[in-house]
Amino acid sequence: MPAFGKMWIAGEDVEGGGELFTARNAATGKKLEPAFREASNEQVETAIASASLCSTAFAATDPARRASLLDAIADSIAATGEELIETAMAETGLPRPRLEGERARTVGQFGMFAESLREGEFLRVRLDAARPERLPAPKPDLRLQMLALGPVTVFGASNFPLAFSVGGGDTASALAAGCPVIVKGHPAHPGTSEIMARAVGQGIAAAKIEAGIFSMLQSAGPEIGMALVSDPRIKAVGFTGSAAAGKALVTAASARREPIPVYAEMSSINPVLLLPSRLSSGAEEIAEGFVASLTLGSGQFCTNPGLVLVVNNSDCDRFCSAATKAVQARDPGVMLTAGIGAAYATAVEGVAARNGVEVLAEGCSASNRATARLMRVGAARFMSDPTLHAEMFGPAALVVSCADIEEMRAVLETLEGQLTVAMHFDAGDHAAVSELLPVAQRRAGRVLANGFGTGVEVSPAMVHGGPWPASSDARTTSVGTLAIERFLRPVCLQDFPEALLPPALRDTNPWNLPRRKWA
Ligand code: NAP
């Protein structure tokens, strides 16, 4: 089914009652049909009230039932057909293979969380038996399980219109945890949001779960998002986007009478460290892989490799000249929105104008498209100029030439938190890697050997997060099964009789969960 200009509130396809807005074709800039209306205040209230009403019952559902729910949503998303892909292509400018792959990934994410629910580990059940005979005081019976936080607001991301938007990883992990979800749709892809919301809603209906657990509100301005984050019935927030918006949401959430967690995935420049022995044997090969990763999806990946650290020698020159040739050959790329294109141009010009920065290469250019850029600066200048540490969201990177490994380590130490650090090395570099790895682990959520961070595997062992500003909470991840923990908290029941215990904590273990026991 195509987009009709609607949103989704607690099981119903509805037209917004607020301001009119239209998406634009990312490639041509032309207005797209249909137009949409933002949610009215009453509609925001209906979505929150519906989520709040079913929150306790949904949190208490059997994990196997929630697993069937996630499977039903996955089937529904898999059946969205051509309309989803064509609408997303027009709204985002992303190519068909990327969007088809992203839909498969989105379906896979729901499947992964369903499997995790069936395994039951996520509830972390702990049973610590009573010892009435203990002296000097008897020991109580203590039973712990993880409980859902309550309704969650998810902000759809512009750069992953399927896998990190309406039915993306934040929504899947919150529903898996037993939390109702209200998505604040991204204004750049309202048609994609509508089709995805309908698919999620139909999956919920097929699984015969209360419709109030999911709504998607169309919105083209900060007000609705802020109203959701500020409402006392909302208990957590998932966000992917700019550091400015992420910080505004964290501030608003912590200023509430009851502060709530905001899991914001924001900006990262994903340093790539090229170590001398490996570089001497493969400067050209690495340059090719690097530029392919840099320009993938017009560089609009949170894991885009925007910084290269390299020891300044003739192999560094070989790398720079091969990367220069590769960048110069790159076609300009369509950006997700005119605003993101303009922000990219401003960021690149800002870096290029800084003292000591040399522009090595510019890709091909065309109006309405982003031109790839490669720039270079010395380590001392880089370390003393915070402007050079900021994300250039698009296909641009800065090469930092370091005197030696010690200086490379110093540069790494000065960086803010990152999603990824990649190291390219061979056996001749092991001593240097041993020195750099502890620093890299302190700086990033994921450290790669001989690869690039673009392409985030959906896996139980994945970490997609990192210290601020890569994310607002480095203790967790937004990709992989651990993402569910963002929306759970531990609760202990002390000395309750078997008949009153929730199923997960009963001696009879009716849900057949894995449990840790202490006698
Ligand atoms: P954004 O500006 O951060 O917006 C993301 C979402 O947050 C939108 O729904 C937006 O709603 C909302 N929002 C923005 N400012 C807000 C505020 N002050 N209060 C409440 N809600 C707010 O991201 P974007 O539109 O996707 O792209 C803009 C820039 O973000 C890019 O140029 C890039 O630099 C960065 N970005 C980074 C990543 C990454 O993964 N690192 C991903 C995407 C974008 P409205 O637009 O409706 O106000």
Residues whose N, C-alpha, C, O or C-beta is under 5 A from the ligand:
A	BS01	NAP	F155 G156 S158 N159 K184 G185 H186 P187 S219 A220 G221 P222 G225 M226 T240 G241 S242 A245 A248 E265 M266 S267 S268 F301 C302 I340 A343 F393
